[in-house]
């Protein structure tokens, strides 16, 4: 059988690829939705539930703690049992426990249930990246993954504005507004899960597990849907073939052997540091704005307007991501996050708060899309999901600690100190990627 990786890379891009990208990409929305939701719940419930600083921190951190555990467990299971199965497991868990969160009666219950919902979301972005990278031809891999995230991020400012309206009304049909946000997340995830039941398994993963007949059947089906016969697809030139020996277990030890050890160290450092710049703003913006003296409704409205930069930045990355070396794009956008974060931290005027927040989120999603594509390219198929997921889990563990540190710094030193510290860490991130990161743009996954 012809190498499925080569056949997939040389397929003409068409409607099948676009439908796949849309169905997979919309699920990315729920990850950032949870980030946004943590800050909203902490801001809204602080007064009505009389939350202490520690309880506010746990409301934000609990979801991330669940994501940390889920990223470690489900990403490894995706390399062991398949990408498609874990797609169905992760959104199913999130949908179930997000719905139960809506019935929480106190901060302890809500934090515990948000932890369980986070378990499901832990591997969502890992699976989005891994799955799309293993199907998309290399010439459009970066662009289409960026489009997938753009679709997901369009919902974020919509959800933020909806959240501000629901919170401002306090109740809808006799039910607290913030509870409807949890119900909306649960129902939306359930709908996406139904769509994903029709997704095929990754042929690259099937081939790596020694299931060549199944891999061939999936590729043949895709070739038919894409309007290409197997004998019409150009033959490979001289690229390395995917592994053909069946793997009985996930070879985690390869992450610490050449050439992957250097990449593993670089990516672990990266994931710890990027959390502060990217997720720190999304989860803490409403709390920071409250610390500046704005009301809950004003804080949520300003944050929602700032979040408009998420889909704009994601869309902006589309024409850039396959033209500029991934590593260079990550560094340039990280510097933008640091600069606009400083402006946001020191700003007092509402127009400057919204403007700098908008530009920060624009840079954030150029940065995010570039690194999500990059991480799929630096590890091989048989441990791609595991290597990405374990590194990604460190970002979630950092997100658990971040609210406690940031809120203490916020209370003691003010919002400007939070963003000065964030800016310094983003500079360290840039040095890490420049020194240790390989070049990947335009190369096949197997040759990288």
C-alpha positions as CSV (number, residue, x, y, z in Angstrom):
1,X,0.0,0.0,0.0
2,X,1.2,3.5,-0.8
3,X,2.2,5.5,2.3
4,X,-1.1,7.1,3.5
5,X,0.8,10.2,4.7
6,X,2.2,10.9,1.2
7,X,-1.3,10.3,-0.4
8,X,-2.9,12.7,2.1
9,X,-0.3,15.4,1.5
10,X,-0.7,15.3,-2.2
11,X,-4.5,15.4,-2.4
12,X,-6.3,18.3,-4.0
13,X,-7.8,20.6,-1.3
14,X,-11.6,20.7,-1.6
15,X,-15.0,20.8,0.2
16,X,-14.2,17.7,2.2
17,X,-11.2,19.3,3.8
18,X,-13.2,22.5,4.6
19,X,-16.1,20.5,6.2
20,X,-13.6,18.6,8.3
21,X,-11.9,21.8,9.4
22,X,-15.2,23.4,10.4
23,X,-16.5,20.4,12.4
24,X,-13.3,20.0,14.3
25,X,-12.5,23.7,14.7
26,X,-15.7,24.8,16.3
27,X,-14.9,22.6,19.3
28,X,-12.0,24.9,20.0
29,X,-14.5,27.5,21.1
30,X,-15.3,25.6,24.4
31,X,-11.7,25.8,25.6
32,X,-11.5,29.6,25.5
33,X,-15.2,29.8,26.6
34,X,-14.1,28.1,29.8
35,X,-11.2,30.5,30.3
36,X,-13.6,33.4,29.8
37,X,-16.2,31.8,32.1
38,X,-13.8,31.5,35.1
39,X,-13.2,35.2,35.2
40,X,-17.0,35.9,34.8
41,X,-18.0,33.6,37.6
42,X,-15.3,35.0,40.0
43,X,-16.4,38.6,39.2
44,X,-20.2,37.9,39.4
45,X,-20.4,35.7,42.4
46,X,-17.8,37.6,44.5
47,X,-20.6,39.8,45.9
48,X,-23.7,37.5,45.9
49,X,-21.8,34.5,47.4
50,X,-19.5,36.7,49.6
51,X,-16.4,35.0,48.2
52,X,-12.9,35.4,49.7
53,X,-9.9,36.0,47.5
54,X,-9.0,32.3,47.8
55,X,-12.5,31.2,46.8
56,X,-12.4,33.5,43.7
57,X,-9.0,32.0,42.8
58,X,-10.4,28.5,43.1
59,X,-13.3,29.3,40.8
60,X,-10.9,30.3,38.1
61,X,-8.3,27.6,38.9
62,X,-10.6,24.6,39.3
63,X,-11.4,24.3,35.6
64,X,-7.7,24.5,34.7
65,X,-6.8,21.8,37.3
66,X,-9.3,19.5,35.6
67,X,-7.8,20.4,32.2
68,X,-4.3,19.6,33.5
69,X,-5.4,16.1,34.5
70,X,-7.5,15.6,31.4
71,X,-4.6,16.7,29.1
72,X,-2.3,14.2,30.6
73,X,-4.7,11.3,30.5
74,X,-6.8,11.8,27.4
75,X,-4.0,12.9,25.1
76,X,-2.0,9.7,25.9
77,X,-5.2,7.6,25.4
78,X,-5.6,9.3,22.0
79,X,-2.3,7.8,20.9
80,X,-3.3,4.5,22.4
81,X,-6.9,4.1,21.3
82,X,-7.4,6.7,18.5
83,X,-8.1,10.4,18.0
84,X,-11.8,9.9,17.1
85,X,-12.7,8.0,20.2
86,X,-11.2,10.6,22.5
87,X,-12.9,13.4,20.6
88,X,-16.2,11.8,21.6
89,X,-15.1,11.1,25.2
90,X,-13.8,14.6,25.9
91,X,-16.7,16.7,24.8
92,X,-19.2,14.2,26.3
93,X,-17.5,14.7,29.7
94,X,-17.5,18.5,29.4
95,X,-21.1,18.7,28.3
96,X,-22.3,16.5,31.2
97,X,-20.4,18.3,33.9
98,X,-20.9,21.8,32.5
99,X,-24.7,21.2,32.8
100,X,-24.4,20.0,36.4
101,X,-22.3,23.2,37.2
102,X,-25.5,25.2,36.5
103,X,-27.1,23.6,39.5
104,X,-24.3,24.4,42.0
105,X,-25.4,26.0,45.3
106,X,-22.1,27.2,46.6
107,X,-18.5,28.0,45.6
108,X,-17.2,24.6,46.8
109,X,-19.7,22.7,44.7
110,X,-19.1,24.9,41.6
111,X,-15.3,24.5,41.9
112,X,-15.6,20.7,42.2
113,X,-17.9,20.5,39.2
114,X,-15.8,22.9,37.1
115,X,-12.8,20.5,37.8
116,X,-14.8,17.6,36.4
117,X,-15.9,19.6,33.3
118,X,-12.2,20.6,32.8
119,X,-11.3,16.9,32.6
120,X,-13.2,16.6,29.4
121,X,-11.7,19.8,27.9
122,X,-8.1,19.0,28.8
123,X,-7.2,17.3,25.5
124,X,-9.6,19.3,23.3
125,X,-7.1,21.6,21.7
126,X,-4.5,18.8,21.6
127,X,-6.9,16.7,19.6
128,X,-7.9,19.5,17.3
129,X,-4.3,20.2,16.4
130,X,-3.3,16.5,16.1
131,X,-6.3,15.4,14.1
132,X,-6.2,18.3,11.6
133,X,-2.5,18.1,11.1
134,X,-2.7,14.4,10.3
135,X,-5.4,14.9,7.6
136,X,-4.5,18.3,6.0
137,X,-2.1,18.5,3.0
138,X,1.1,20.2,4.0
139,X,0.6,23.1,1.6
140,X,-2.5,24.3,3.5
141,X,-1.9,22.8,7.0
142,X,-1.1,26.0,8.7
143,X,-3.8,28.0,6.9
144,X,-6.6,25.6,7.6
145,X,-5.7,25.0,11.2
146,X,-5.8,28.8,11.6
147,X,-9.3,28.9,9.9
148,X,-10.4,26.2,12.4
149,X,-9.5,28.3,15.3
150,X,-11.0,31.4,13.7
151,X,-14.4,29.6,13.6
152,X,-14.1,28.7,17.2
153,X,-13.0,32.1,18.3
154,X,-15.8,34.0,16.6
155,X,-18.0,32.6,19.4
156,X,-15.9,34.1,22.2
157,X,-16.9,37.8,21.9
158,X,-20.5,36.7,21.2
159,X,-20.4,34.6,24.4
160,X,-18.8,37.5,26.3
161,X,-21.4,40.0,25.2
162,X,-24.1,37.5,25.9
163,X,-22.6,36.9,29.4
164,X,-22.6,40.6,30.1
165,X,-26.3,40.9,29.2
166,X,-27.3,37.8,31.2
167,X,-25.3,39.0,34.2
168,X,-26.8,42.5,34.0
169,X,-30.3,41.0,34.0
170,X,-29.5,38.8,37.0
171,X,-32.3,36.4,36.2
172,X,-33.9,34.9,33.1
173,X,-37.1,32.8,33.5
174,X,-36.4,32.9,37.2
175,X,-32.9,31.4,36.9
176,X,-29.7,33.3,37.6
177,X,-28.1,34.7,34.4
178,X,-24.7,33.1,35.1
179,X,-26.3,29.6,35.2
180,X,-27.5,30.1,31.7
181,X,-23.9,30.5,30.5
182,X,-23.1,27.0,31.8
183,X,-26.2,25.5,30.2
184,X,-25.3,27.1,26.9
185,X,-21.8,25.6,27.0
186,X,-23.2,22.2,27.8
187,X,-25.7,22.2,25.0
188,X,-23.3,23.6,22.4
189,X,-20.7,20.9,23.2
190,X,-23.4,18.2,22.9
191,X,-24.3,19.4,19.4
192,X,-20.7,19.4,18.3
193,X,-20.2,15.9,19.7
194,X,-23.1,14.7,17.5
195,X,-21.4,16.2,14.4
196,X,-18.1,14.5,15.3
197,X,-19.6,11.0,15.4
198,X,-19.3,11.0,11.6
199,X,-15.5,11.7,11.6
200,X,-13.1,9.1,10.3
201,X,-10.1,7.8,12.3
202,X,-6.7,9.3,11.4
203,X,-5.0,7.1,8.7
204,X,-1.6,8.2,10.0
205,X,-2.5,6.9,13.4
206,X,-4.0,3.7,12.0
207,X,-0.8,3.1,10.0
208,X,1.4,3.8,13.0
209,X,-0.6,1.1,14.9
210,X,0.0,-1.4,12.1
211,X,-3.7,-1.2,10.9
212,X,-2.8,-0.7,7.2
213,X,-5.9,-2.1,5.6
214,X,-8.1,0.3,7.7
215,X,-5.8,3.2,6.9
216,X,-5.9,2.4,3.2
217,X,-9.7,2.2,3.3
218,X,-10.0,5.7,5.0
219,X,-7.6,7.3,2.5
220,X,-9.4,5.7,-0.5
221,X,-12.7,7.1,0.8
222,X,-11.1,10.6,1.2
223,X,-9.6,10.4,-2.3
224,X,-13.1,9.6,-3.7
225,X,-14.7,12.4,-1.8
226,X,-11.9,14.8,-2.9
227,X,-12.4,13.7,-6.5
228,X,-9.0,12.1,-6.9
229,X,-8.3,8.5,-7.9
230,X,-5.3,6.8,-6.2
231,X,-3.5,6.4,-9.5
232,X,-4.0,10.1,-10.3
233,X,-2.3,11.3,-7.1
234,X,1.4,12.2,-7.9
235,X,3.9,9.7,-6.5
236,X,6.1,10.7,-3.6
237,X,9.5,12.1,-4.2
238,X,12.1,11.2,-1.6
239,X,10.4,11.8,1.8
240,X,10.7,9.5,4.7
241,X,7.7,7.1,5.1
242,X,5.6,6.9,8.2
243,X,6.5,4.0,10.6
244,X,5.1,0.7,9.4
245,X,5.7,-1.5,12.4
246,X,2.7,-1.8,14.7
247,X,3.2,0.0,18.0
248,X,1.9,-1.9,21.0
249,X,2.2,1.0,23.4
250,X,2.9,4.7,23.3
251,X,6.7,5.3,23.1
252,X,6.9,8.1,25.6
253,X,10.6,7.6,26.1
254,X,11.3,8.9,22.6
255,X,10.4,12.4,23.8
256,X,13.7,12.4,25.7
257,X,15.9,11.0,23.0
258,X,17.5,12.8,20.0
259,X,16.2,14.7,18.1
260,X,13.1,15.1,20.3
261,X,14.7,15.8,23.7
262,X,15.6,19.4,22.7
263,X,12.2,20.0,21.3
264,X,10.5,18.5,24.4
265,X,12.5,20.8,26.8
266,X,11.8,23.8,24.6
267,X,8.0,23.1,24.4
268,X,7.7,22.4,28.2
269,X,9.3,25.8,28.9
270,X,7.1,27.4,26.2
271,X,3.8,26.0,27.6
272,X,4.6,27.3,31.1
273,X,5.4,30.8,29.9
274,X,2.7,31.2,27.3
275,X,0.0,30.7,29.9
276,X,0.8,33.9,31.6
277,X,0.5,36.0,28.5
278,X,-2.4,34.3,26.7
279,X,-4.7,32.7,29.2
280,X,-3.8,35.2,31.9
281,X,-5.5,38.0,30.1
282,X,-8.6,35.9,29.1
283,X,-9.2,34.6,32.6
284,X,-8.2,37.7,34.7
285,X,-9.3,40.7,32.6
286,X,-12.7,41.1,34.3
287,X,-11.1,40.8,37.8
288,X,-8.3,43.3,36.8
289,X,-10.9,45.8,35.6
290,X,-12.9,45.5,38.8
291,X,-9.6,46.2,40.7
292,X,-9.4,49.4,38.6
293,X,-12.7,50.5,40.1
294,X,-15.1,49.5,37.3
295,X,-18.5,47.9,38.1
296,X,-19.1,44.2,37.3
297,X,-21.2,45.1,34.2
298,X,-18.6,47.6,33.0
299,X,-15.8,45.2,33.5
300,X,-17.6,42.4,31.5
301,X,-18.5,44.9,28.8
302,X,-15.0,46.2,28.4
303,X,-13.6,42.6,28.4
304,X,-16.2,41.6,25.8
305,X,-15.1,44.4,23.5
306,X,-11.5,43.5,24.0
307,X,-12.3,39.8,23.1
308,X,-13.4,41.0,19.6
309,X,-9.7,40.8,18.9
310,X,-9.7,37.0,19.2
311,X,-11.5,36.2,15.9
312,X,-9.8,39.2,14.2
313,X,-6.3,38.0,15.2
314,X,-7.2,34.4,14.3
315,X,-8.3,35.5,10.8
316,X,-5.3,37.8,10.4
317,X,-3.0,34.8,11.0
318,X,-4.5,32.9,8.0
319,X,-2.6,34.7,5.3
320,X,0.6,34.9,7.4
321,X,0.9,31.4,8.8
322,X,2.2,29.6,5.7
323,X,4.2,32.6,4.5
324,X,6.2,33.4,7.6
325,X,8.3,30.8,9.4
326,X,6.2,29.6,12.3
327,X,8.9,30.2,14.8
328,X,9.3,33.9,13.7
329,X,5.6,34.5,13.8
330,X,5.4,33.1,17.4
331,X,8.2,35.5,18.5
332,X,6.8,38.6,16.8
333,X,3.2,38.1,18.2
334,X,4.5,37.3,21.7
335,X,6.3,40.7,21.7
336,X,3.0,42.3,20.7
337,X,1.3,40.6,23.7
338,X,3.9,41.9,26.0
339,X,3.7,45.5,24.7
340,X,-0.1,45.8,24.6
341,X,-0.4,44.0,28.0
342,X,1.7,46.8,29.6
343,X,-0.6,49.5,28.0
344,X,-3.7,47.6,29.3
345,X,-2.2,47.4,32.8
346,X,-1.4,51.1,33.1
347,X,-4.5,52.4,31.2
348,X,-7.2,54.3,33.0
349,X,-9.3,55.8,30.2
350,X,-12.0,53.4,28.9
351,X,-11.0,53.9,25.3
352,X,-7.4,53.0,26.0
353,X,-8.4,49.9,28.1
354,X,-10.6,48.6,25.3
355,X,-8.2,49.5,22.5
356,X,-5.1,48.0,24.1
357,X,-7.2,44.9,25.2
358,X,-8.4,44.5,21.6
359,X,-4.8,44.8,20.2
360,X,-3.5,42.4,22.8
361,X,-6.1,39.7,21.8
362,X,-5.4,40.3,18.1
363,X,-1.7,39.5,18.8
364,X,-2.8,36.6,21.1
365,X,-4.5,34.7,18.4
366,X,-1.8,35.2,15.8
367,X,0.4,33.8,18.5
368,X,-2.0,31.0,19.4
369,X,-2.6,29.8,15.9
370,X,1.1,29.8,15.1
371,X,2.0,27.8,18.1
372,X,-0.9,25.3,17.7
373,X,0.3,24.5,14.2
374,X,4.0,24.5,15.3
375,X,3.5,21.9,18.0
376,X,1.9,19.4,15.7
377,X,4.9,19.5,13.4
378,X,7.8,18.9,15.9
379,X,6.7,15.4,17.2
380,X,6.1,12.1,15.2
381,X,2.7,10.4,14.7
382,X,3.1,7.6,17.2
383,X,3.6,10.1,20.1
384,X,2.2,13.3,18.7
385,X,-0.9,13.6,20.9
386,X,1.0,12.4,24.0
387,X,3.9,14.8,23.6
388,X,1.7,17.7,22.8
389,X,-0.8,16.8,25.6
390,X,1.8,16.4,28.3
391,X,3.5,19.7,27.5
392,X,0.0,21.4,27.2
393,X,-0.9,20.1,30.6
394,X,1.9,22.2,32.1
395,X,0.1,25.3,30.8
396,X,-3.0,24.1,32.6
397,X,-1.0,23.5,35.8
398,X,0.4,27.0,35.5
399,X,-3.1,28.3,35.0
400,X,-4.1,26.7,38.3
401,X,-1.3,28.6,40.2
402,X,-1.7,31.8,38.2
403,X,-5.0,33.2,39.7
404,X,-3.6,32.8,43.3
405,X,-0.3,34.6,42.4
406,X,-2.0,37.2,40.1
407,X,-4.8,38.1,42.5
408,X,-2.2,38.5,45.4
409,X,-0.1,40.7,43.2
410,X,-3.2,42.6,42.1
411,X,-4.2,43.2,45.7
412,X,-0.8,44.2,46.9
413,X,0.9,45.9,43.9
414,X,-1.9,46.8,41.4
415,X,-2.8,45.8,37.9
416,X,0.3,47.4,36.4
417,X,2.6,45.0,38.2
418,X,0.6,42.0,36.9
419,X,1.3,43.0,33.3
420,X,4.9,44.0,33.9
421,X,5.6,40.5,35.2
422,X,3.7,39.0,32.2
423,X,5.8,41.1,29.8
424,X,9.1,39.9,31.2
425,X,8.0,36.3,31.0
426,X,7.0,36.7,27.3
427,X,10.5,38.0,26.5
428,X,12.0,34.8,28.1
429,X,9.6,32.8,25.9
430,X,10.9,34.5,22.8
431,X,14.5,33.6,23.6
432,X,13.5,30.0,24.3
433,X,11.8,29.5,21.0
434,X,14.5,31.3,19.0
435,X,17.4,29.3,20.6
436,X,15.8,25.8,20.9
437,X,13.0,25.7,18.3
438,X,13.4,24.1,14.8
439,X,12.2,25.5,11.5
440,X,9.1,23.7,10.1
441,X,7.1,25.8,7.6
442,X,6.4,24.1,4.3
443,X,7.9,20.7,5.3
444,X,6.0,17.4,5.5
445,X,5.3,16.1,9.0
446,X,7.4,13.0,8.3
447,X,10.5,15.0,7.1
448,X,10.4,17.3,10.1
